[in-house]
């Protein structure tokens, strides 16, 4: 069984994905703050200290522990051409044994949205999860009205599986989520002849 490598760095045509470091604090805080209104409807309520250096330091240490233990793969997304921070993607809740599964979560700064960056990032993480981590199933959930995120998941090979009632607390309220999954060997909708 393969674990998560400590020094994960994924490269795509336009992106570099790597774990957060302490030096990323200022660009991260600036991007999150500039995108606050854009992100707030889709995320859990931000703690008052959400954008503080201390909270970010805790985030970096959590990322390091999660990667070392193989329970999550938190990655920041950078544009390769100028190393601008665009957002983040996490493969979280990595389960081993019979499940071999994980859950994807992601966000992107408002000024970088709808330019194909997140699609590229998701495809890179899914490929890494299926090949390097030997996962079999990657799940994702989003609010039913988040049409851009739903379309994005479907473009990346995720298939709709149903609705989870009161799945997460988003913007201060328990909200239903539509659930999707991407399977390494997806036979859904295929016949034996296919």
N, C-alpha and C positions, 0 to 999 in steps of 0.2 A: 504494500500500500504506500503510495507516494504522499509525502507531506508537502506543506507550502515551503518553498525555499525562502531563506532569510533575505536575500538580495534580489527581490523581484523587480524587474524593469521590462515593461512591454513596449514595443515600438510598432507603430502603424505608419501608414504613408504620411499622415500629418501630425501624429500625436506621440507623446511619450507618457506612459502611465507608470507611476512609481509611488511608494509609500510617502506620506508626509514627513517632513523634517522640521525642526525648530525654525529654520531659516525661512520657511514658507508662511510664517505667521502674518506678516504685514500684507502680502498679496491676498491671502485667504480672507483675512478680516475685511479688507477693502472690497473684495468681490462679493462677499456675503452681505455686507452692509449696503452696497450699491444695488444688490438684487433682492433686498428684503421684501419689498411688496410683491415681486414676482414669485418668490419662493414660499412666502407665508401661507398661502391657501393650500399648499400640498404637503407641508411638513408639520411634525410635532411642534408645539409652542416652544419658542426659544426661551431658555432661562435668561434672567437678567444679565448674567455674566457670560452669555454665549460667545460674544466677540472678544472676550478678555484674553490676555496672554496666558493666564493660568489655565483657563479652560482649554485653550489650544495645546498647551504643554501636556495636559492630561490626555488629550486626543492623540497626540504623537506617541505617548507612552502606551496607550491602549493599542494603537496600531502595531507597535513593535511587539507587544506581548501576544496579540492575536495572530500575527504572522508566525512568530516563534512556536506558538502552541498549535498552529494549523486550524484555528477556529474561525478565522476571518482573513480576508485579503483587502484591506482598505488602501485605495490608490487615488492619488491626485492626478488630474488630467492636464497636461501641458501641451500647448501648440509647439511643435518642433521648430518652426521657423524662427521664433523669437522667445521661446520659453515662457510665454504668458500662461498663467494659471486660468483654466477654463471652467473647472468644476471638479467633481469627484465621483467615484464609483466604488462600491464595496460589494464584495462577495462575502456574505455574512452567514452565520449559523451553519457553518460547514459541518456536516454529519458524515461520519465514517461507518464502516461495517456494512450492514445490509442496505442502508439508505444511500450512501454515496451522493449526497445532495448539498445544495447551498441556495442562498437567497440573494438576489441582486437588488441593490438600492442605489440611487444616483441622483445627482443634481447638477445643474449647469448655470453659470452666471447669465443673467438676462441678455447682456449684449452679445453672448456667444450662442444663444439658442437658435434652433432651426437652421443650422448651417451644416448639419450632418456629423458634427463632432461626437455627439453622444452615441449615435449609431455605430460609428467607428470604434468607440471605446467599449461599448457593450459587446460587439462582435469579437474584439480582442480578448476580453475577459472570458467570454463563453468558450472561445477556442482554447485558451489557457486552462480553464476549468476542466474541459473534456479531455485534453491531451496531457498536460503536465500534472494535473491533480487527479486524473482518473475519476472525475465525478460523472454520474449518470443522469442527474436531474438538476436543473437550475430553475428556481421559482422566482416570481416577481409579483408584486401587487401594486395597484394604484387606485385612486378614487375613480368611481364610474364616470364622472364628468371630465376627467383629465384625458380628453381625446388625443392630444399630441403624444402623451406617454403611451396610451394604448396602441396607437398607430405605430409608434417606434418599436414597442415590444413585438408586435406582429411582423414588422419588417425584419426584425432580428431573429425570427424563427420561433418565437414564443407562441404558444397556442392557448386560447381562453379555456379555463377549466371551471369557472364558477364564481360565486360571490361568497365572501366571508363576512358574516354579520359582526358589527362592532369590532373590526379587526385591529385598528390602531387609533390612538387619540391624535387627531390632526387639528391643528389650530384651536386646541382647547375642547374639542368635541370627539366622542367616540364615533367613528365613521366606518361604514361598510367599504370593502375594497373588492375590486374584481381581481381574480387570481389568474395568473398565466404560468406556464411552465415550458421550458425548452429541454427536450430529451436528446441525449447523445444518439440513441438509436430509435428515432421516432417512427413508429409504425402506425400512428393514428391516421385514420382515413385511407389506409392502404390495404389492399387485399393480398392474398397469398400470391396472386399472379403479378402483383406490382413490384 
